[in-house]
């Protein structure tokens, strides 16, 4: 099992930026991919971005493409989500997630599905005001 702790959420105005970090511990040698998923009260969990641990290939949800960037620090076992040009509709709890079983090959399809992830953080609130 991998333990995940997110940080960096907060309140920001429309057009602003936030940087979310996720520190992984435990069985980090088993990491295949990591992702960010967000959830509002009105919606189910929504995929945001994912990164393949070994080579840094990334995939993004269409609503955040061009505004958000996911990156990884393999030495520090951390993943970062840089969020720019934030909009009120980005308001949500953001969860860091880890795929440690590699049941599906990393692709633009498989790792958009939230059920491929095995371990989850507690979440961090991001609020974007008008």
Secondary structure as GFF3:
##gff-version 3
##sequence-region A 1 130
A	DSSP	beta_strand	2	7	.	.	.	ID=ss1
A	DSSP	beta_strand	10	13	.	.	.	ID=ss2
A	DSSP	beta_strand	18	26	.	.	.	ID=ss3
A	DSSP	three_ten_helix	28	30	.	.	.	ID=ss4
A	DSSP	beta_strand	33	39	.	.	.	ID=ss5
A	DSSP	beta_strand	46	52	.	.	.	ID=ss6
A	DSSP	beta_strand	58	60	.	.	.	ID=ss7
A	DSSP	three_ten_helix	62	64	.	.	.	ID=ss8
A	DSSP	beta_strand	68	73	.	.	.	ID=ss9
A	DSSP	beta_strand	78	83	.	.	.	ID=ss10
A	DSSP	three_ten_helix	88	90	.	.	.	ID=ss11
A	DSSP	beta_strand	92	99	.	.	.	ID=ss12
A	DSSP	three_ten_helix	110	112	.	.	.	ID=ss13
A	DSSP	three_ten_helix	114	116	.	.	.	ID=ss14
A	DSSP	beta_strand	119	120	.	.	.	ID=ss15
A	DSSP	beta_strand	124	129	.	.	.	ID=ss16
###
